[in-house]
Amino acid sequence: MRMIENPISRFSQKYRGHLLHLVAEEYLAFVCRHLPGIEGIILRRLLYGKLFKRLGMKSLIYSGVFLTHTYGIEVGDYFSINSGALIDGRGGIKIGSGVMIGPHTVIVSSSHQTNDFRKPMTSLDHIMEPVTISDDVWIGANAFIRGGVEIGRGAIIGAGSVVLRNVPEFMVAAGNPAKIVKDRRMASSPGRN
């Protein structure tokens, strides 16, 4: 039988430089994650303003958003993220200004190693894969964005899409896996699809 390493000691060694940050993030986020109303929005803004690598002006973090490894998350101005979304910044996530993230979206910046079959899966490390989301992007509800992806300026990610590859600027991507379905610059007139 293959030996399984102690997951707590592995985690402690791997994130040694971020342990205090992660503990503060867990407890403080737990206190204000589900607070309703304007008070909740203000408290989350204050909390994540301290925990994020950068959090721009006039950002809205709605109740029920789950943010982890926030030391790796950089966000521009006029950002909004809706209820139930999850962002894991351990591999680095850079989000531009004017980005809207729909409810229950998942954005991860790491994946698990799978190439060493001699070790149990729980003993393999993460592979860090930064995510970049440029300015003026709209990500629909229930989308999934994997590590290593870049989404260009003005792009739209359709609801329920699974984004495994880069999306160029001004493109609309949808589906599982997401494919380019439209160029926003080819629309016949503003406001029409």
Summary of the structure (lengths in Angstrom):
residues: 193
radius of gyration: 17.9
end to end distance: 58.0
largest distance: 64.5
contacts: 598
relative contact order: 0.10
helix: 25%
strand: 28%
